[in-house]
Amino acid sequence: MAQEKKRGSLNLPLMIVAFLAMGAFLFWLNVTSEPTEFAIAEEREAEEETPAQLVQLSALQQDASTYDLTRVRVRDARVSLLVGSGAFMVESSEEGLPPFLIRIDPVQVDEEVTVLPQDRVTVAGLIQAMSDSVISAWEEQGVFTQEGQRALAEFAIYFLEADEIEVRTATPQGDGGGTGTDDEEDTGSGA
């Protein structure tokens, strides 16, 4: 019992020494650490310089997983459906392929761009996998403006986060009520 009492008498001084050592280590880390904020800015700058790979929309519709986290450019895609504010579905002329989801990145695109069904768009951006966290973030940002738009976005397995977009507005032609393209282009491009 005397040995137990002797061992117990060292507990308080050892505890104090341990706290002092931990405090000194944390102080040393605070003094010698360097901010990492600049590394993030350099990464983003490097991403922006990456040229976009030209891809046919039908290739994305068939298997977008081959382009996961790749910067791509899709030309002359027809907008088929709006999926809220700044998100829309595009489709190619090939039959039987599902529409592909595109989201305009509000941080990268400087000016507000209006996209309507039947417009033709050329977009460039990063292909990303859709996830519950992406859907939740879009919902918090107010992307979904009507009921059912969240479900449409959840249907997508991959989407294109567009940082560049060109819109050719569809206009009715003559008495037939068909759609064509206007010669004017409403462009908004990213930085």
Phi and psi restraints in degrees (value plus and minus 20) as a CYANA .aco file:
   2 ALA   PHI     -86.8   -46.8
   2 ALA   PSI     -54.6   -14.6
   3 GLN   PHI     -89.0   -49.0
   3 GLN   PSI     -57.9   -17.9
   4 GLU   PHI     -83.6   -43.6
   4 GLU   PSI     -59.9   -19.9
   5 LYS   PHI     -86.9   -46.9
   5 LYS   PSI     -58.8   -18.8
   6 LYS   PHI     -85.8   -45.8
   6 LYS   PSI     -63.3   -23.3
   7 ARG   PHI     -85.9   -45.9
   7 ARG   PSI     -58.6   -18.6
   8 GLY   PHI     -86.9   -46.9
   8 GLY   PSI     -45.2    -5.2
   9 SER   PHI     -93.7   -53.7
   9 SER   PSI     -38.2     1.8
  10 LEU   PHI    -108.2   -68.2
  10 LEU   PSI     -29.1    10.9
  11 ASN   PHI     -80.5   -40.5
  11 ASN   PSI     -68.3   -28.3
  12 LEU   PHI     -83.9   -43.9
  12 LEU   PSI     -69.5   -29.5
  13 PRO   PHI     -83.6   -43.6
  13 PRO   PSI     -58.0   -18.0
  14 LEU   PHI     -85.7   -45.7
  14 LEU   PSI     -57.8   -17.8
  15 MET   PHI     -84.8   -44.8
  15 MET   PSI     -62.8   -22.8
  16 ILE   PHI     -84.2   -44.2
  16 ILE   PSI     -63.5   -23.5
  17 VAL   PHI     -82.7   -42.7
  17 VAL   PSI     -60.6   -20.6
  18 ALA   PHI     -83.9   -43.9
  18 ALA   PSI     -63.9   -23.9
  19 PHE   PHI     -85.2   -45.2
  19 PHE   PSI     -61.0   -21.0
  20 LEU   PHI     -84.0   -44.0
  20 LEU   PSI     -61.6   -21.6
  21 ALA   PHI     -84.2   -44.2
  21 ALA   PSI     -62.4   -22.4
  22 MET   PHI     -85.7   -45.7
  22 MET   PSI     -62.5   -22.5
  23 GLY   PHI     -82.0   -42.0
  23 GLY   PSI     -62.5   -22.5
  24 ALA   PHI     -84.1   -44.1
  24 ALA   PSI     -60.4   -20.4
  25 PHE   PHI     -84.3   -44.3
  25 PHE   PSI     -64.4   -24.4
  26 LEU   PHI     -85.1   -45.1
  26 LEU   PSI     -57.7   -17.7
  27 PHE   PHI     -83.3   -43.3
  27 PHE   PSI     -64.4   -24.4
  28 TRP   PHI     -81.0   -41.0
  28 TRP   PSI     -63.2   -23.2
  29 LEU   PHI     -81.3   -41.3
  29 LEU   PSI     -61.8   -21.8
  30 ASN   PHI     -83.7   -43.7
  30 ASN   PSI     -60.0   -20.0
  31 VAL   PHI     -93.9   -53.9
  31 VAL   PSI     -59.1   -19.1
  32 THR   PHI    -113.4   -73.4
  32 THR   PSI     -30.4     9.6
  33 SER   PHI     -93.8   -53.8
  33 SER   PSI     133.6   173.6
  34 GLU   PHI    -138.0   -98.0
  34 GLU   PSI     124.7   164.7
  35 PRO   PHI     -86.4   -46.4
  35 PRO   PSI     123.4   163.4
  36 THR   PHI    -125.1   -85.1
  36 THR   PSI     -11.8    28.2
  37 GLU   PHI     -81.3   -41.3
  37 GLU   PSI     -55.9   -15.9
  38 PHE   PHI     -89.0   -49.0
  38 PHE   PSI     -52.0   -12.0
  39 ALA   PHI     -84.0   -44.0
  39 ALA   PSI     -57.4   -17.4
  40 ILE   PHI     -86.7   -46.7
  40 ILE   PSI     -63.0   -23.0
  41 ALA   PHI     -82.9   -42.9
  41 ALA   PSI     -57.7   -17.7
  42 GLU   PHI     -87.8   -47.8
  42 GLU   PSI     -58.3   -18.3
  43 GLU   PHI     -82.0   -42.0
  43 GLU   PSI     -66.2   -26.2
  44 ARG   PHI     -82.4   -42.4
  44 ARG   PSI     -60.3   -20.3
  45 GLU   PHI     -82.3   -42.3
  45 GLU   PSI     -60.4   -20.4
  46 ALA   PHI     -86.1   -46.1
  46 ALA   PSI     -57.6   -17.6
  47 GLU   PHI     -83.8   -43.8
  47 GLU   PSI     -60.6   -20.6
  48 GLU   PHI     -85.5   -45.5
  48 GLU   PSI     -49.3    -9.3
  49 GLU   PHI     -99.0   -59.0
  49 GLU   PSI     -32.9     7.1
  50 THR   PHI     -88.1   -48.1
  50 THR   PSI     103.0   143.0
  51 PRO   PHI     -90.6   -50.6
  51 PRO   PSI     128.6   168.6
  52 ALA   PHI    -103.0   -63.0
  52 ALA   PSI     116.9   156.9
  53 GLN   PHI    -102.6   -62.6
  53 GLN   PSI     107.6   147.6
  54 LEU   PHI     -92.5   -52.5
  54 LEU   PSI     104.1   144.1
  55 VAL   PHI    -152.4  -112.4
  55 VAL   PSI     120.4   160.4
  56 GLN   PHI     -93.8   -53.8
  56 GLN   PSI     120.3   160.3
  57 LEU   PHI     -78.3   -38.3
  57 LEU   PSI     -57.7   -17.7
  58 SER   PHI     -82.1   -42.1
  58 SER   PSI     -51.9   -11.9
  59 ALA   PHI     -86.7   -46.7
  59 ALA   PSI     -58.6   -18.6
  60 LEU   PHI     -88.2   -48.2
  60 LEU   PSI     -58.9   -18.9
  61 GLN   PHI     -86.5   -46.5
  61 GLN   PSI     -54.0   -14.0
  62 GLN   PHI     -98.0   -58.0
  62 GLN   PSI     -65.6   -25.6
  63 ASP   PHI    -178.6  -138.6
  63 ASP   PSI      67.6   107.6
  64 ALA   PHI     -96.0   -56.0
  64 ALA   PSI     -34.3     5.7
  65 SER   PHI     -83.7   -43.7
  65 SER   PSI     -45.0    -5.0
  66 THR   PHI     -90.7   -50.7
  66 THR   PSI     -35.8     4.2
  67 TYR   PHI    -130.9   -90.9
  67 TYR   PSI      -6.1    33.9
  68 ASP   PHI     -74.9   -34.9
  68 ASP   PSI     108.5   148.5
  69 LEU   PHI      40.5    80.5
  69 LEU   PSI       9.6    49.6
  70 THR   PHI    -131.9   -91.9
  70 THR   PSI     119.8   159.8
  71 ARG   PHI    -102.5   -62.5
  71 ARG   PSI     101.2   141.2
  72 VAL   PHI    -146.9  -106.9
  72 VAL   PSI     142.1   182.1
  73 ARG   PHI    -145.7  -105.7
  73 ARG   PSI     112.2   152.2
  74 VAL   PHI    -140.7  -100.7
  74 VAL   PSI     107.7   147.7
  75 ARG   PHI    -125.0   -85.0
  75 ARG   PSI     123.5   163.5
  76 ASP   PHI      32.5    72.5
  76 ASP   PSI      31.8    71.8
  77 ALA   PHI    -114.3   -74.3
  77 ALA   PSI     119.8   159.8
  78 ARG   PHI    -109.6   -69.6
  78 ARG   PSI     107.4   147.4
  79 VAL   PHI     -93.4   -53.4
  79 VAL   PSI     104.3   144.3
  80 SER   PHI    -124.0   -84.0
  80 SER   PSI     -48.5    -8.5
  81 LEU   PHI    -179.7  -139.7
  81 LEU   PSI     117.6   157.6
  82 LEU   PHI    -106.8   -66.8
  82 LEU   PSI     118.0   158.0
  83 VAL   PHI    -141.3  -101.3
  83 VAL   PSI      37.3    77.3
  84 GLY   PHI      76.4   116.4
  84 GLY   PSI    -183.2  -143.2
  85 SER   PHI    -103.5   -63.5
  85 SER   PSI      90.3   130.3
  86 GLY   PHI      64.7   104.7
  86 GLY   PSI      -9.6    30.4
  87 ALA   PHI    -153.2  -113.2
  87 ALA   PSI     122.7   162.7
  88 PHE   PHI    -176.9  -136.9
  88 PHE   PSI     141.6   181.6
  89 MET   PHI    -122.8   -82.8
  89 MET   PSI     121.1   161.1
  90 VAL   PHI    -141.0  -101.0
  90 VAL   PSI     135.5   175.5
  91 GLU   PHI    -159.8  -119.8
  91 GLU   PSI     132.8   172.8
  92 SER   PHI    -114.8   -74.8
  92 SER   PSI     156.2   196.2
  93 SER   PHI     -98.7   -58.7
  93 SER   PSI     -30.7     9.3
  94 GLU   PHI     -94.5   -54.5
  94 GLU   PSI     114.6   154.6
  95 GLU   PHI     -92.9   -52.9
  95 GLU   PSI     128.0   168.0
  96 GLY   PHI      61.5   101.5
  96 GLY   PSI     -19.0    21.0
  97 LEU   PHI    -116.8   -76.8
  97 LEU   PSI     119.3   159.3
  98 PRO   PHI     -92.0   -52.0
  98 PRO   PSI     134.4   174.4
  99 PRO   PHI     -85.5   -45.5
  99 PRO   PSI     138.1   178.1
 100 PHE   PHI    -136.8   -96.8
 100 PHE   PSI     115.8   155.8
 101 LEU   PHI    -105.6   -65.6
 101 LEU   PSI     114.4   154.4
 102 ILE   PHI    -148.0  -108.0
 102 ILE   PSI     115.1   155.1
 103 ARG   PHI    -140.4  -100.4
 103 ARG   PSI     108.3   148.3
 104 ILE   PHI     -99.6   -59.6
 104 ILE   PSI     101.6   141.6
 105 ASP   PHI     -93.9   -53.9
 105 ASP   PSI      90.3   130.3
 106 PRO   PHI     -86.9   -46.9
 106 PRO   PSI     -41.1    -1.1
 107 VAL   PHI     -96.7   -56.7
 107 VAL   PSI     -59.6   -19.6
 108 GLN   PHI    -104.4   -64.4
 108 GLN   PSI     -53.8   -13.8
 109 VAL   PHI    -107.8   -67.8
 109 VAL   PSI      95.9   135.9
 110 ASP   PHI     -85.4   -45.4
 110 ASP   PSI     -66.1   -26.1
 111 GLU   PHI    -128.0   -88.0
 111 GLU   PSI     138.3   178.3
 112 GLU   PHI     -93.2   -53.2
 112 GLU   PSI     112.4   152.4
 113 VAL   PHI    -136.2   -96.2
 113 VAL   PSI     112.1   152.1
 114 THR   PHI    -122.0   -82.0
 114 THR   PSI     105.6   145.6
 115 VAL   PHI    -141.2  -101.2
 115 VAL   PSI     113.1   153.1
 116 LEU   PHI    -144.0  -104.0
 116 LEU   PSI     137.1   177.1
 117 PRO   PHI     -76.4   -36.4
 117 PRO   PSI     123.6   163.6
 118 GLN   PHI      61.1   101.1
 118 GLN   PSI     -27.8    12.2
 119 ASP   PHI     -86.8   -46.8
 119 ASP   PSI     137.0   177.0
 120 ARG   PHI    -126.6   -86.6
 120 ARG   PSI     113.4   153.4
 121 VAL   PHI    -147.2  -107.2
 121 VAL   PSI     127.1   167.1
 122 THR   PHI    -137.5   -97.5
 122 THR   PSI     101.6   141.6
 123 VAL   PHI    -147.9  -107.9
 123 VAL   PSI     132.7   172.7
 124 ALA   PHI    -156.6  -116.6
 124 ALA   PSI     121.7   161.7
 125 GLY   PHI     151.4   191.4
 125 GLY   PSI    -189.8  -149.8
 126 LEU   PHI    -116.4   -76.4
 126 LEU   PSI     111.7   151.7
 127 ILE   PHI    -101.3   -61.3
 127 ILE   PSI     108.7   148.7
 128 GLN   PHI    -154.0  -114.0
 128 GLN   PSI     133.3   173.3
 129 ALA   PHI     -98.6   -58.6
 129 ALA   PSI     120.4   160.4
 130 MET   PHI     -99.6   -59.6
 130 MET   PSI     121.1   161.1
 131 SER   PHI    -165.2  -125.2
 131 SER   PSI     148.6   188.6
 132 ASP   PHI     -82.0   -42.0
 132 ASP   PSI     -55.6   -15.6
 133 SER   PHI     -88.6   -48.6
 133 SER   PSI     -55.3   -15.3
 134 VAL   PHI     -85.7   -45.7
 134 VAL   PSI     -66.3   -26.3
 135 ILE   PHI     -79.2   -39.2
 135 ILE   PSI     -65.3   -25.3
 136 SER   PHI     -82.8   -42.8
 136 SER   PSI     -61.5   -21.5
 137 ALA   PHI     -83.7   -43.7
 137 ALA   PSI     -62.1   -22.1
 138 TRP   PHI     -83.2   -43.2
 138 TRP   PSI     -59.9   -19.9
 139 GLU   PHI     -84.0   -44.0
 139 GLU   PSI     -61.5   -21.5
 140 GLU   PHI     -84.7   -44.7
 140 GLU   PSI     -52.6   -12.6
 141 GLN   PHI    -100.1   -60.1
 141 GLN   PSI     -25.7    14.3
 142 GLY   PHI      60.3   100.3
 142 GLY   PSI       6.6    46.6
 143 VAL   PHI     -87.1   -47.1
 143 VAL   PSI     -62.2   -22.2
 144 PHE   PHI    -103.6   -63.6
 144 PHE   PSI      95.6   135.6
 145 THR   PHI    -125.1   -85.1
 145 THR   PSI     -33.3     6.7
 146 GLN   PHI    -155.1  -115.1
 146 GLN   PSI     138.5   178.5
 147 GLU   PHI     -84.4   -44.4
 147 GLU   PSI     118.6   158.6
 148 GLY   PHI      75.6   115.6
 148 GLY   PSI     -36.2     3.8
 149 GLN   PHI     -90.7   -50.7
 149 GLN   PSI     -54.2   -14.2
 150 ARG   PHI     -81.6   -41.6
 150 ARG   PSI     -63.1   -23.1
 151 ALA   PHI     -82.5   -42.5
 151 ALA   PSI     -57.5   -17.5
 152 LEU   PHI     -83.5   -43.5
 152 LEU   PSI     -61.9   -21.9
 153 ALA   PHI     -88.1   -48.1
 153 ALA   PSI     -56.6   -16.6
 154 GLU   PHI     -85.5   -45.5
 154 GLU   PSI     -44.9    -4.9
 155 PHE   PHI     -85.1   -45.1
 155 PHE   PSI     -50.4   -10.4
 156 ALA   PHI     -92.1   -52.1
 156 ALA   PSI     118.5   158.5
 157 ILE   PHI    -112.2   -72.2
 157 ILE   PSI     -58.3   -18.3
 158 TYR   PHI    -150.1  -110.1
 158 TYR   PSI     138.1   178.1
 159 PHE   PHI    -165.1  -125.1
 159 PHE   PSI     143.4   183.4
 160 LEU   PHI    -127.3   -87.3
 160 LEU   PSI     100.7   140.7
 161 GLU   PHI    -109.4   -69.4
 161 GLU   PSI      77.9   117.9
 162 ALA   PHI     -98.1   -58.1
 162 ALA   PSI     105.8   145.8
 163 ASP   PHI    -128.5   -88.5
 163 ASP   PSI     -25.2    14.8
 164 GLU   PHI    -158.3  -118.3
 164 GLU   PSI     118.4   158.4
 165 ILE   PHI    -170.3  -130.3
 165 ILE   PSI     119.4   159.4
 166 GLU   PHI    -143.4  -103.4
 166 GLU   PSI     112.8   152.8
 167 VAL   PHI    -139.2   -99.2
 167 VAL   PSI     108.4   148.4
 168 ARG   PHI    -126.7   -86.7
 168 ARG   PSI      94.4   134.4
 169 THR   PHI     -94.8   -54.8
 169 THR   PSI     113.4   153.4
 170 ALA   PHI    -101.3   -61.3
 170 ALA   PSI     116.9   156.9
 171 THR   PHI    -150.7  -110.7
 171 THR   PSI     126.6   166.6
 172 PRO   PHI     -86.8   -46.8
 172 PRO   PSI     125.8   165.8
 173 GLN   PHI    -134.9   -94.9
 173 GLN   PSI     106.1   146.1
 174 GLY   PHI      32.8    72.8
 174 GLY   PSI    -173.9  -133.9
 175 ASP   PHI    -102.5   -62.5
 175 ASP   PSI     -37.3     2.7
 176 GLY   PHI     -90.0   -50.0
 176 GLY   PSI     -38.5     1.5
 177 GLY   PHI      52.9    92.9
 177 GLY   PSI      -6.1    33.9
 178 GLY   PHI     -95.2   -55.2
 178 GLY   PSI     156.8   196.8
 179 THR   PHI    -136.4   -96.4
 179 THR   PSI     123.4   163.4
 180 GLY   PHI    -158.9  -118.9
 180 GLY   PSI    -185.6  -145.6
 181 THR   PHI    -139.5   -99.5
 181 THR   PSI     122.4   162.4
 182 ASP   PHI    -100.0   -60.0
 182 ASP   PSI     132.9   172.9
 183 ASP   PHI     -92.7   -52.7
 183 ASP   PSI     -44.2    -4.2
 184 GLU   PHI     -98.5   -58.5
 184 GLU   PSI     125.3   165.3
 185 GLU   PHI    -137.8   -97.8
 185 GLU   PSI     112.8   152.8
 186 ASP   PHI    -115.9   -75.9
 186 ASP   PSI      88.5   128.5
 187 THR   PHI    -132.5   -92.5
 187 THR   PSI     125.9   165.9
 188 GLY   PHI    -162.4  -122.4
 188 GLY   PSI     103.0   143.0
 189 SER   PHI    -144.7  -104.7
 189 SER   PSI     130.9   170.9
 190 GLY   PHI     -98.6   -58.6
 190 GLY   PSI     148.2   188.2
